[in-house]
Every structure is written in structure tokens, then in C-alpha cells.
């Protein structure tokens, strides 16, 4: 399950980058960046909560090593979800800032 969740955040991250690269007229609404930003926050928090939960479950069930059906193997995918969530948050924040917070036309080419 966590591999699928991590993949969903990775796809959202890639979709955001491709959408921004294709959008030369700057027609992406501010709300889309804000929604993707909050989805990234949810992914980041889910990764942290999942990592802590599965470490506690693994230690409370006295797992030894990495069992393919155990709790410790999930501890690989939860940090990946955390990383993709954080990357999505930061990318949406940066793109929103570059799209709407900077004054276009003030930059001069030397």
C-alpha cells in the first residue's frame, strides 16, 4: 500500500513539473498550486506518522531482520512517501512564488 501512496506523490510531483514547463502563458490558477501544496503537506505528515507507527509496531512484535510481510519492510516506503510529499510541497511553493509573487517585467537582461 505504501508503495502505491509513494508512487502517487511521485506522479503528482512529475505532473506539476510538466504542467509548469508546458504553461508558457501562465494560465495555471493559484488555487491549483495551493491544493498541490497542501497535498504535499499531507504526504509529508503521512510519511512521518507511518514511519513512526511501523517502527513501533516492528519493535513491539519483536521482528528480527526484514521479513517481506513484516513491519520493517514498510519503513522503506514511508520515508519515500515523506520525501515525495516534501518535494511536492516545495515545488508547488516555489512555482506559486515564481508565478504570482514576483513582479514580471522588472528583471532586465544585461
C-alpha positions as CSV (number, residue, x, y, z in Angstrom):
1,X,0.0,0.0,0.0
2,X,2.7,2.5,0.9
3,X,4.5,1.8,-2.4
4,X,1.3,2.9,-4.2
5,X,1.0,6.0,-2.0
6,X,4.6,6.9,-2.6
7,X,4.1,6.4,-6.4
8,X,1.0,8.7,-6.3
9,X,3.0,11.5,-4.8
10,X,5.8,11.0,-7.3
11,X,3.3,11.1,-10.1
12,X,1.8,14.3,-8.7
13,X,5.3,15.8,-8.4
14,X,6.1,15.0,-12.0
15,X,2.7,16.2,-13.3
16,X,3.3,19.5,-11.6
17,X,6.7,19.9,-13.2
18,X,5.4,19.0,-16.7
19,X,2.4,21.3,-16.3
20,X,4.6,24.3,-15.4
21,X,7.0,23.6,-18.2
22,X,4.2,23.4,-20.7
23,X,2.4,26.5,-19.5
24,X,4.1,29.4,-21.3
25,X,1.1,31.8,-20.9
26,X,1.0,31.3,-17.1
27,X,-2.6,30.1,-17.1
28,X,-2.4,27.8,-14.1
29,X,-4.6,29.2,-11.3
30,X,-3.2,30.0,-7.9
31,X,-5.6,27.6,-6.3
32,X,-4.1,24.6,-8.1
33,X,-0.7,25.4,-6.6
34,X,-2.2,25.8,-3.2
35,X,-4.1,22.5,-3.4
36,X,-1.0,20.7,-4.6
37,X,1.0,22.4,-1.8
38,X,-1.4,21.0,0.8
39,X,-1.5,17.6,-0.7
40,X,2.3,17.6,-0.4
41,X,1.9,18.6,3.3
42,X,-0.4,15.6,3.8
43,X,2.1,13.3,2.1
44,X,4.9,14.6,4.3
45,X,2.8,14.1,7.5
46,X,1.6,10.7,6.4
47,X,5.2,9.7,5.8
48,X,6.3,10.8,9.3
49,X,3.3,9.2,11.0
50,X,3.7,6.0,9.0
51,X,7.4,5.7,9.7
52,X,7.0,6.1,13.5
53,X,4.0,3.8,13.5
54,X,5.7,1.0,11.7
55,X,8.9,1.3,13.7
56,X,6.9,1.0,16.9
57,X,4.9,-2.0,15.5
58,X,8.0,-3.7,14.4
59,X,9.7,-3.4,17.7
60,X,6.6,-4.3,19.7
61,X,6.2,-7.5,17.6
62,X,9.9,-8.3,18.1
63,X,10.7,-8.6,14.4
64,X,14.2,-9.8,13.5
65,X,15.6,-8.6,10.2
66,X,13.4,-7.6,7.3
67,X,10.5,-10.0,6.8
68,X,8.8,-9.4,3.4
69,X,5.4,-9.5,5.2
70,X,6.6,-7.6,8.3
71,X,6.5,-4.1,9.5
72,X,10.1,-3.1,9.0
73,X,9.9,-3.5,5.2
74,X,7.3,-0.8,5.2
75,X,9.9,1.5,6.8
76,X,11.5,1.8,3.4
77,X,8.4,3.2,1.7
78,X,7.2,5.6,4.3
79,X,10.4,7.8,4.0
80,X,9.9,7.7,0.3
81,X,6.4,9.0,0.8
82,X,7.8,11.6,3.2
83,X,10.4,12.7,0.6
84,X,7.9,12.9,-2.3
85,X,5.4,14.8,-0.2
86,X,8.1,17.3,0.9
87,X,9.3,17.6,-2.7
88,X,5.8,18.2,-3.9
89,X,5.2,20.8,-1.2
90,X,8.5,22.7,-2.0
91,X,7.9,22.6,-5.8
92,X,4.4,23.9,-5.5
93,X,5.6,26.6,-3.2
94,X,8.4,27.6,-5.5
95,X,6.3,27.6,-8.6
96,X,3.5,29.6,-6.9
97,X,6.0,32.1,-5.8
98,X,7.6,32.4,-9.2
99,X,4.2,32.6,-10.9
100,X,2.4,35.1,-8.7
101,X,4.7,36.7,-6.1
102,X,7.4,38.1,-8.3
103,X,6.9,41.2,-10.4
104,X,7.3,40.3,-14.1
105,X,9.0,42.9,-16.2
106,X,11.3,44.2,-13.5
107,X,14.1,41.9,-14.4
108,X,16.3,43.3,-17.1
109,X,18.7,41.3,-19.2
110,X,22.2,42.7,-19.2
